[in-house]
Amino acid sequence: MPHGKDPWVGCSESAGGQAYGPFSTTCRDNLTYKSYVDCVETKWFLGEYRNRAWWLCSSLQAAGKFKVAELKRPKHPR
């Protein structure tokens, strides 16, 4: 379903979904995660089933959707 300017939020399960299908690299989520572990813990906290959280977060990881903190270097090296 549409969310803001994004065409949908969620994952395409047309290839079989979490039961027996491959990961979906078209996944989108309205939350931002730092890592796979952060994603799974958040999904569990929000009440998602373990297998579904694993599949969703694995799909987000396969799509490269995790935000990595930018490394800030000092202006003057020592």
C-alpha positions as CSV (number, residue, x, y, z in Angstrom):
1,M,0.0,0.0,0.0
2,P,1.3,3.5,-0.7
3,H,3.1,5.4,2.0
4,G,4.1,9.1,1.4
5,K,5.9,9.4,-1.9
6,D,6.9,5.7,-1.8
7,P,4.8,3.3,-3.9
8,W,4.4,0.8,-1.1
9,V,5.6,-0.3,2.3
10,G,6.3,-4.0,2.7
11,C,7.7,-6.9,0.6
12,S,6.5,-8.6,-2.5
13,E,5.6,-12.1,-1.7
14,S,4.7,-13.1,-5.2
15,A,7.5,-15.6,-5.4
16,G,6.3,-17.5,-2.4
17,G,7.0,-15.2,0.5
18,Q,8.3,-16.2,3.8
19,A,7.1,-19.8,3.7
20,Y,9.2,-21.1,0.9
21,G,10.1,-18.2,-1.4
22,P,13.3,-16.3,-1.9
23,F,14.0,-13.0,-0.2
24,S,12.4,-9.9,-1.7
25,T,14.9,-7.2,-2.7
26,T,12.0,-4.8,-3.4
27,C,11.2,-4.5,0.4
28,R,10.5,-1.1,1.8
29,D,9.8,-0.2,5.4
30,N,8.7,3.0,7.1
31,L,11.2,2.5,9.9
32,T,15.0,2.9,9.6
33,Y,17.3,0.2,11.0
34,K,21.0,0.3,11.6
35,S,21.5,-3.4,11.2
36,Y,19.9,-6.8,10.7
37,V,19.9,-7.4,14.5
38,D,18.3,-3.9,15.1
39,C,15.6,-4.8,12.6
40,V,14.7,-8.2,14.1
41,E,14.6,-6.9,17.6
42,T,12.4,-4.0,16.6
43,K,10.0,-6.3,14.7
44,W,9.8,-8.7,17.7
45,F,9.1,-5.8,20.0
46,L,6.3,-4.6,17.7
47,G,4.8,-8.1,17.8
48,E,5.9,-9.6,14.6
49,Y,6.3,-13.4,14.5
50,R,9.9,-14.7,14.6
51,N,9.9,-16.3,11.1
52,R,8.2,-13.3,9.5
53,A,10.7,-10.9,11.2
54,W,13.6,-13.0,10.0
55,W,12.3,-13.1,6.4
56,L,11.4,-9.3,6.4
57,C,14.8,-8.3,7.8
58,S,16.7,-10.7,5.6
59,S,14.9,-9.2,2.6
60,L,15.7,-5.6,3.7
61,Q,19.4,-6.7,4.2
62,A,19.4,-8.3,0.7
63,A,18.1,-5.0,-0.7
64,G,20.8,-3.0,1.1
65,K,18.2,-0.9,3.1
66,F,20.1,-0.6,6.4
67,K,21.5,2.8,7.2
68,V,25.1,2.8,8.3
69,A,26.3,5.7,10.4
70,E,28.6,8.0,8.5
71,L,32.2,8.0,9.8
72,K,33.2,11.4,11.0
73,R,36.9,12.1,10.8
74,P,38.6,14.9,12.7
75,K,39.5,17.9,10.6
76,H,43.1,17.9,11.6
77,P,44.9,14.5,11.8
78,R,47.2,14.1,14.8
